[in-house]
C-alpha cells in the first residue's frame, strides 16, 4: 500500500471538512479583498478591474475544494478513479 492510500478520508467526513474550511476561508478572502480594495485609488477605471478580478479569483480555490469534497470514494481508495470490481 502506498502512502497516498493511507490518508483516504470518508466521503461524509470529506464534505464536513470541506464546508468547515470553505466558509471561513471565503470570509477571510472577502475581508482581504475589502482591505486591498481600500488601497485602490478612487478611480472607476482602477477599481472596476480590481473588483472584477477579486470577484472571480475566489472561485478557483473554491472549485478545487468542492471537487475534492465530491470525489468518489473509489478515487480516494485506489487513486485512479478506476472501478475496482473485477469483470
C-alpha positions in Angstrom: 0.0 0.0 0.0 1.4 3.4 -0.9 1.3 6.4 1.4 -1.4 8.1 -0.7 -4.0 5.5 0.1 -3.2 5.6 3.8 -4.7 9.1 4.1 -8.1 8.3 2.5 -10.9 10.3 4.0 -14.5 9.0 4.2 -16.9 10.9 1.8 -19.1 12.2 4.7 -16.1 13.5 6.6 -14.6 15.0 3.5 -17.7 17.0 2.9 -17.8 18.1 6.5 -14.2 19.2 6.4 -14.7 20.9 3.0 -17.7 23.0 4.2 -15.9 23.7 7.5 -12.9 25.1 5.5 -14.8 26.8 2.7 -16.9 29.2 4.8 -14.1 30.6 7.0 -11.7 30.8 4.0 -14.2 32.6 1.9 -14.8 35.0 4.8 -11.0 35.6 5.1 -10.8 36.1 1.3 -13.6 38.7 1.4 -12.0 40.5 4.3 -8.6 40.6 2.5 -10.2 41.7 -0.8 -12.0 44.5 1.0 -8.7 45.6 2.7 -6.9 45.6 -0.6 -9.8 47.3 -2.3 -9.5 50.2 0.2 -5.9 50.7 -1.1 -7.0 51.1 -4.7 -7.3 54.8 -5.7 -10.9 56.0 -6.0 -11.0 56.0 -9.8 -13.5 53.8 -11.5 -11.0 52.6 -14.2 -8.8 51.3 -11.4 -11.5 49.9 -9.1 -13.5 48.2 -11.8 -10.8 45.7 -12.9 -9.8 45.1 -9.3 -13.3 44.2 -8.1 -13.9 42.1 -11.3 -10.7 40.1 -10.6 -11.4 39.8 -6.9 -14.9 38.6 -7.7 -13.6 35.9 -10.0 -10.4 34.7 -8.3 -12.1 33.3 -5.2 -13.8 30.7 -7.4 -10.6 28.8 -8.4 -9.7 27.5 -4.9 -13.3 27.0 -4.1 -13.8 24.8 -7.2 -10.8 22.8 -6.2 -12.1 22.3 -2.7 -15.6 21.3 -3.9 -14.1 18.8 -6.4 -12.1 17.3 -3.5 -15.3 17.1 -1.4 -17.3 15.4 -4.2 -14.5 13.0 -5.2 -15.8 9.4 -5.5 -14.9 7.0 -2.7 -13.3 4.7 -5.3 -10.9 7.5 -6.3 -9.8 8.0 -2.7 -9.1 4.3 -2.3 -7.0 3.5 -5.3 -6.1 7.0 -6.5 -7.1 6.3 -10.2 -10.9 6.6 -10.2 -11.0 3.2 -12.0 -13.6 0.7 -10.9 -12.1 -2.0 -8.7 -14.8 -4.5 -9.4 -13.4 -7.5 -11.4 -15.2 -8.3 -14.6 
